[in-house]
Amino acid sequence: MRIDVLTLFPNMFSGPFAESIIKRAMDRNLITIMIHNLRDWGSGKHRVVDDYPFGGGTGMVMKPESLFEATESIKAESAYPSAPVILLTPQGRVFNQGIAAELTALDQLILICGHYEGIDERVREHLITDEISIGDYVLTGGELAAMVVIDAVVRLLPGVLGSEESAKDDSHTRSLLEYPQYTRPQTYRGWETPQVLLSGNHAQIAKWRREQSILRTLRRRPELLEKADLSPEEKELTSYS
Ligand code: ADE
């Protein structure tokens, strides 16, 4: 998979992709991430990419030329002309694990990080094919949102996670939150690890974990339970608690 990012702040991306699982995936050529500086397509000596809004008002608007030309030059070199062009914006559809899974199946993504008061509407109408928000709050720009999307998508690519880090048990894949985890020491400051986890009885442990997942989801995110695949006994558990 290849991901191209168009941004006014390319340096913001150096930290997150230089560490851990994403770095390992890049080193193993499972993913190519190209960060493009939008100013390279800016106009004039000052590489201008924004201008005042027609009709007045505060803030600046991203001009169409640099966004169209940058995207077209990426597409011209690409083997995947149908790659989606995704704008990160609080106005987009709200990102979740389902959208991450949908994007992981594609060969290329082009991500555009929005800035200032917004982008010229003609970019939305004639260039962008999808708009994604990472939540109902406003960031200073689309960069952090792009990093979140990339991280969630890349870890789902085949071979990126080792078997011990497998994504198939991810809480949001099953619409249930994770069960509590414990590690050594068995007793810490007098706080005990639940006995069942020390029992060696794998069936009992699996049952306890499943119940804990369901109860935690019920208390914290009850709306998720509607999509969860629960047995009749498990449904009963949620109605008594
Ligand atoms: N840009 C600013 N805020 C954002 C958000 N919540 N999601 C995606 N892009 C953004």
Residues whose N, C-alpha, C, O or C-beta is under 5 A from the ligand:
A	BS01	ADE	L88 T89 P90 I132 S133 I134 G135 Y137 V138 L139 T140 G141 G142 A145
